Each structure stands twice: as structure tokens, then as C-alpha cells.
Amino acid sequence: MIKHILVAVGHDANCQALQSAIKLARENNAHISVVHVVDWMPRFILAESQDFGALINCLEEQGREVVAEVTQKLNESGCRGEAHMITLSVQEFTVGKAIASFARKVDADLIVLGQTRSSFWRWFQEDVSSEVRQHAVTPLHVTGSNAKRAVRSIWRPFARLAVSQ
């Protein structure tokens, strides 16, 4: 029986992973923990600015917005749960490892992830679901995603950084 579901969300609070987790939570009367991982590494490498602090602040501001949207969705759905944001640490190094670590911390019974579509420009990115499978002891459920929408919103921190300078 599933009592605690961990769902990882990216930049889109309307993702299918969250919708799927809410459905599973209703069916099982389970608690939901939502985690948004702030992954600064790819943006830091590509950023023209050398102001690392400003970049992290922009990414974390976007993360807080995602957490607020997810919290609102949880409240509207009537599910018990909470949303968290964590900033990727050097020790965890990958988003998948951070999600697996967070699943252990909250004692989740199931991890729900969205499946992103691959494309040529994503060849250098981490396969999050493979990383979670490798590092988690918790069962993993991968659902479809709205990858096109998430790709558009991923660059918002760069726009904020440009405005703040």
C-alpha cells in the first residue's frame, strides 16, 4: 500500500507527473511530497555572467514560484502534502541523485517522475529517471510529460539575470 508519494517537478507545475501523483494519492489516501530541484550547473556553464550568486538567486526565485504553484495545486486537489525546493549540492551532483536522497529523507513509498522527450540539443543532459533508478531504493513510476512547455520556461532565469544587472 502506498502511504507517501514523492513527485519531482521541473519548471512546469502543470506537469503530468504531478497530475498522476495526485490521482495516485486520492486512490490510496496517500500523502504527497513534491520536490523541485534547482540545478544550477548547466546554466552556470552556459552563462555569460560570472556573478554566480545572482544566477543562483534567479534560479531559486524561479524555484520558489514553482513551489508556490504546486502548493496551490495540492490545496485545490484536496490532497495532503507539501512542496519543497532544494538546490543541487556538489555532493549530490545530479538531479536524479538529489531526488533519490530526498526520497530516503521523507521515507517515500513511491517516486513519480515525468518522462521528457529527447532531442538533439538535450544530448548532454542527465537522464533523471535512470539516475533515480540507480540511486533510489524506492519504486519509481515514470509518466508522460509536457516537455515542449517545460523547454520554453527553462530560460526564464536568464531573462531575470539580464534585467537584474
MIKOL-762026 format. One record per residue: residue in three letters; x, y, z of N, C-alpha, C in turn. Coordinates in steps of 0.2 Angstrom, whole numbers, padded with zeros to 4 digits, always signed. Each point is the difference from the previous one (the first is absolute). Example, Ala and Ser with C-alpha at 12.3 -4.5 7.8 and 13.67 -1.06 7.14 Angstrom:
ALA+0066-0028+0039-0004+0006+0000+0004+0006+0000 SER-0002+0005-0004+0004+0006+0001-0004+0005+0003 
//
This chain:
MET+0004-0006+0000-0004+0006+0000+0004+0006+0000 ILE-0002+0005-0004+0004+0006-0001-0002+0005+0006 LYS+0004+0003+0004-0002+0005+0005+0003+0006-0001 HIS+0006+0000-0004+0004+0007-0001+0003+0000-0007 ILE-0002+0005-0004+0002+0000-0007+0004+0006+0000 LEU+0006-0001-0003+0005+0006-0002-0001+0001-0007 VAL-0001+0006-0002-0001+0002-0007+0005+0006-0002 ALA+0004-0001-0005+0005+0005-0002-0003+0004-0005 VAL+0001+0006+0000-0003+0005-0005+0006+0004-0002 GLY+0000+0002-0007+0004+0004-0003-0002+0008+0001 HIS+0000+0003-0006-0002+0007-0001-0008+0001-0001 ASP-0003-0006-0001-0007+0001-0001-0004-0004+0005 ALA-0004+0004+0004-0004-0002+0005-0006-0004-0002 ASN-0002+0001-0007-0006-0004-0003+0003-0006-0003 CYS+0005-0003+0002+0003-0006-0003-0004-0006+0001 GLN+0000-0005-0004-0004-0006+0001+0003-0004+0006 ALA+0006+0000+0002+0002-0003+0006-0004+0002+0006 LEU-0001+0006+0001-0004+0003+0005-0007-0003+0000 GLN-0003+0001-0006-0007-0003-0001+0000-0007+0002 SER+0004-0004-0003+0000-0007+0002+0001-0002+0007 ALA+0005+0004+0003+0001-0001+0008-0007+0002+0004 ILE-0003+0005-0002-0006+0002+0003-0005-0005-0001 LYS-0001-0003-0006-0005-0005-0001+0002-0006+0004 LEU+0006-0002+0001+0003-0006+0004-0002+0001+0007 ALA+0001+0007+0002-0001+0001+0007-0007+0000+0002 ARG-0004+0002-0004-0008-0001+0001-0002-0007+0001 GLU+0003-0004-0005-0002-0007+0000+0003-0004+0006 ASN+0005+0002+0003+0003-0003+0005+0000+0004+0007 ASN-0003+0005+0000+0000+0005+0006+0007+0001+0002 ALA+0004+0002-0004+0007+0001+0001+0002+0007+0001 HIS+0005+0001+0003+0003+0007+0001+0005+0001-0006 ILE+0000+0006-0002+0005+0002-0006+0005+0005+0003 SER+0006-0002-0002+0006+0005+0001+0002+0002-0007 VAL+0000+0006-0002+0003+0002-0007+0006+0004+0001 VAL+0005-0002-0004+0007+0003+0000+0001+0003-0007 HIS+0003+0006+0001+0003+0003-0006+0007+0001+0001 VAL+0004-0002-0004+0007+0000+0001+0003+0006-0005 VAL+0004+0005+0004+0003+0005-0004+0007-0003-0002 ASP+0000-0001-0007+0006-0002-0003+0004+0006-0003 TRP+0005+0002+0003+0003+0006-0002+0006-0001-0005 MET+0002-0007+0000+0006-0001-0004+0000+0001-0008 PRO-0005-0002-0003+0000+0001-0007-0001+0008-0002 ARG-0004+0003+0004+0000+0007-0001+0006+0004+0002 PHE+0004-0002+0005+0006+0003+0001+0005+0000-0005 ILE+0000-0006-0003+0005-0002-0005-0002+0005-0006 LEU-0006+0001-0002-0002+0003-0006-0001+0008+0001 ALA+0000+0002+0007-0001+0007+0001+0006+0004-0002 GLU-0002+0006-0003+0005+0005-0001+0002+0004+0006 SER-0004+0001+0005+0002+0003+0006+0004-0004+0004 GLN+0004+0003+0004+0005-0004+0005-0003+0001+0007 ASP-0006+0003+0001-0002+0002+0006-0005-0006+0002 PHE+0004-0005+0003-0003-0007+0002-0006+0001+0005 GLY+0001+0005+0005-0005+0001+0005-0007+0003-0003 ALA+0001+0004-0005-0006+0003-0003-0004-0006-0004 LEU+0004-0004-0004-0003-0006-0003-0003-0004+0004 ILE+0003-0002+0006-0004-0004+0005-0006+0003+0002 ASN+0000+0006+0002-0006+0004+0002-0005+0000-0005 CYS+0001+0001-0006-0005+0000-0005-0003-0007-0001 LEU+0004-0006+0000-0002-0006+0000-0005-0002+0006 GLU+0003+0002+0006-0004-0002+0006-0007+0004+0000 GLU+0000+0006-0003-0006+0004+0000-0005-0003-0004 GLN+0002-0003-0006-0004-0004-0004-0002-0006+0003 GLY+0004-0003+0004-0002-0006+0004-0005+0001+0005 ARG+0000+0006+0003-0005+0002+0005-0007+0001-0003 GLU+0001+0003-0006-0007+0000-0004-0003-0006-0002 VAL+0004-0005-0002-0002-0007-0001-0003-0003+0006 VAL+0003+0001+0006-0002-0003+0006-0007+0003+0002 ALA-0001+0007-0001-0006+0003+0001-0006-0003-0004 GLU+0002-0001-0007-0005-0002-0004-0002-0007+0002 VAL+0005-0004+0001-0002-0007+0002-0004-0001+0007 THR+0002+0005+0004-0004+0000+0007-0007+0002-0002 GLN-0001+0004-0004-0007+0002-0002-0004-0006-0003 LYS+0004-0003-0005-0003-0006-0003-0002-0005+0005 LEU+0004-0002+0005-0001-0005+0005-0006+0003+0004 ASN+0000+0006+0002-0006+0002+0004-0007+0000-0004 GLU+0001+0001-0006-0006+0000-0004-0003-0007-0001 SER+0005-0005+0000-0002-0007-0001-0002-0003+0006 GLY+0001+0003+0006-0002-0003+0006+0004-0006+0003 CYS+0006+0000-0003+0005-0006+0002+0004+0003+0006 ARG+0002-0004+0004+0005+0001+0005+0007+0001-0003 GLY+0003+0005+0002+0007+0000-0003+0003+0007+0001 GLU+0006+0000-0002+0004+0006+0000+0005+0000-0006 ALA+0003+0006-0002+0005+0001-0005+0006+0003+0003 HIS+0006-0003-0003+0006+0002+0003+0005+0002-0006 MET+0004+0004+0001+0005+0002-0005+0007-0001+0003 ILE+0004-0004-0004+0007-0001+0003+0005+0002-0006 THR+0006+0003+0002+0005+0002-0005+0005-0005+0000 LEU+0001-0002-0006+0005-0006-0001+0007+0002+0003 SER+0002-0005+0004+0006+0001+0003+0006-0003-0004 VAL+0006+0001+0002+0006-0003-0004+0000-0007+0002 GLN-0002-0002+0006+0001-0007+0002-0005-0004-0004 GLU-0006+0002-0001-0005-0004-0004+0001+0000-0007 PHE+0002+0006-0003+0003+0001-0006-0005-0001-0006 THR-0005-0005+0001-0005+0000-0005-0007+0000+0003 VAL-0005+0002-0005-0007+0001+0003-0003-0006+0002 GLY+0002-0006-0004-0003-0006+0002+0003-0003+0007 LYS+0006+0002+0001+0003-0002+0007-0003+0004+0005 ALA-0002+0006-0001-0003+0005+0005-0007-0003+0001 ILE-0004-0002-0005-0007-0002+0001+0001-0007+0004 ALA+0004-0004-0002+0001-0007+0004+0001+0002+0008 SER+0005+0004+0001+0002+0002+0007-0006+0003+0003 PHE-0004+0004-0003-0006+0003+0003-0005-0005+0002 ALA-0001-0005-0005-0005-0005+0001+0002-0004+0006 ARG+0006-0001+0002+0002-0004+0006-0001+0005+0006 LYS+0001+0006-0001-0001+0005+0006-0007+0000+0002 VAL-0005+0000-0005-0007+0001+0002-0003-0007+0000 ASP+0003-0006+0000-0002-0006+0000-0006-0002-0005 ALA+0001+0002-0006-0005-0001-0005-0001-0007-0002 ASP-0006-0002-0002-0001-0007-0002+0000-0001-0008 LEU-0001+0006-0003+0000+0000-0007+0003+0007-0003 ILE+0004+0000-0005+0002+0006-0003-0003+0001-0007 VAL-0003+0005-0001-0003+0002-0007+0004+0005-0004 LEU+0002-0002-0006+0004+0005-0004-0004+0001-0007 GLY+0001+0005-0003-0002+0001-0007+0005-0002-0005 GLN-0002-0002-0005+0004-0003-0006+0001+0006-0005 THR+0007+0002-0001+0001+0005-0005+0001-0003-0006 ARG-0001+0004-0005+0001-0002-0007+0008+0001-0002 SER+0003-0004-0003+0007+0002-0002+0000+0003-0006 SER+0005+0004-0001+0001+0004-0006+0008+0001-0001 PHE+0002+0002-0006+0007+0001-0001+0004+0004+0005 TRP-0004+0006+0002+0004+0005+0004+0000-0002+0007 ARG-0004-0006+0002+0000-0002+0007+0006-0006+0001 TRP+0004-0001-0005+0004-0006+0001+0005+0001+0006 PHE+0001+0006+0002+0005+0000+0006-0003+0000+0006 GLN-0007+0000+0001-0004+0000+0006+0000-0007+0003 GLU-0001+0001+0007-0001-0006+0004-0006-0004-0002 ASP+0000-0007+0000-0006-0004+0000-0003+0000+0007 VAL-0004+0004+0003-0002+0000+0007-0003-0007+0002 SER-0004-0003-0004-0004-0006+0002+0006-0005+0001 SER+0005-0001-0004+0005-0005+0001+0004+0002+0006 GLU+0001+0006+0001+0004+0002+0006-0004-0002+0007 VAL-0006+0001-0001-0004-0001+0006-0001-0008+0001 ARG-0001-0004-0005+0000-0007+0000+0007-0003+0003 GLN+0005+0003-0002+0007-0002+0003+0001+0001+0007 HIS-0003+0006+0003+0002+0002+0006-0006-0001+0005 ALA-0006-0001-0002-0005-0001+0005-0002-0007+0002 VAL-0002-0001+0006-0003-0007+0002-0007+0000-0001 THR-0003+0006-0001-0008+0001-0001-0002-0002-0007 PRO-0006-0003-0001-0002-0002-0007-0001+0007-0004 LEU+0000+0000-0006+0000+0006-0004-0006-0001-0005 HIS-0004+0005-0001-0005+0000-0005+0001+0006-0005 VAL+0001-0002-0006+0002+0006-0005-0006+0001-0005 THR-0003+0006+0000-0006+0001-0004+0002+0005-0006 GLY-0004+0001-0004+0001+0005-0006+0001+0007+0002 SER+0002+0004-0004+0001+0007+0002-0002+0005-0006 ASN+0000+0006+0002-0001+0006-0004+0007+0003-0001 ALA+0004-0003-0004+0007+0002+0000+0000+0006-0004 LYS-0004+0001-0005+0001+0007-0004-0001+0006+0004 ARG-0005-0001+0005-0002+0006+0004+0006+0001+0005 ALA+0003-0005+0003+0005+0001+0004+0007+0003-0003 VAL+0001-0002-0006+0006+0003-0004-0001+0007+0000 ARG-0006+0003-0002-0001+0007+0000+0002+0004+0006 SER-0002-0003+0006+0001+0003+0006+0006+0000+0003 ILE+0005-0005-0002+0006-0001+0003+0005+0006-0001 TRP-0001+0005-0004+0004+0005-0001-0002+0006+0004 ARG-0005+0000+0003-0002+0006+0004+0005+0003+0005 PRO+0004-0004+0003+0005+0003+0005+0005+0004-0004 PHE+0002-0002-0006+0004+0004-0004-0003+0007-0001 ALA-0006+0001-0002-0003+0006-0001+0000+0004+0006 ARG-0001-0003+0006+0000+0004+0007+0007+0002+0001 LEU+0005-0004-0001+0007+0002+0001+0002+0006-0004 ALA-0002+0000-0007+0001+0006-0004-0003+0006+0003 VAL-0006+0000+0002-0004+0006+0003+0004+0002+0006 SER+0002-0005+0004+0003+0002+0007+0007+0004-0001 GLN+0003-0001-0005+0007+0003-0001+0000+0007-0003 
//
